[in-house]
Amino acid sequence: MGATPGLREEDLFKPYTLEIRKSHGNKVNNFMHLLPSNLSEKNHHARKLKFMTESGIWQLGPAQIGIFAD
């Protein structure tokens, strides 16, 4: 497809670092605190997923392989 993964400027697919994953978690937590508390759990989850999709966040939390993800 002509694209390469990596951390260089010309690489199209850049892996998430631990720092980026932490910032994503903070963004989602801040968003969740802004939601009204009277929403159902299903609506909370749906809005969380929509926010993650719109923000380009694929996964939350540290990688399964821990510090080796960096």
N, C-alpha and C positions, 0 to 999 in steps of 0.2 A: 504494500500500500504506500510505500515511500516515506513512512514515518517511523521514528525510532523512540524508544523509551530511554529516559535518562535525565540528568540534572543540568545538562548543557543548555545554552540559550536556544540552539537550533533544534533541540529535541521537542517533539510535539507532545508526547505523553510523559508528564513528570510525576514521579511517585510522591505520595504524601510523606512528609517528614513527621517526626513526633511533634514538633512545634506546630506544624500546620494542623495536625489532628487535634491538638489541645485548643487551638483557636476556633476550630469548627465546633467543638464541644461547648465552648463559651458562647459562641453565636447562637447555637440552638437553645442553650439554657436561658439566655437573655430573651429570646423570642418566646419561649414557653412561659416566662414570667409575665409577658405582656398580654397573654390570652386571658379572657374572662374565666373566672373560676367556676362558673355555672355550666360550662360546656361538658358534655358527656365525654367519657374516656375515649370513645370511638372518634369523636370530633377532634379531641386533642391530638390523637395519633394521626388522623388524616391531615390536619393542619401542619403538624410537625413534618410529616413526609413531604408535603407540598413545599414547605419552606426549604427543606433540604434539597429537593429537586431544583427549585428555582435558584438556589445558592451554589449549586454544583457540589454539594456535599454527598458523598457516597456512603461513608461509614462513620460511625462515632466510636470514640475510645481508642486506646492504643492498639497497635497491630498485634496479631496473635504471636508474632515472633519477637515482640518487644523491641528492645533497642537495636536489634539487628535490621529493623526496617529502614533505618537511616543508612 
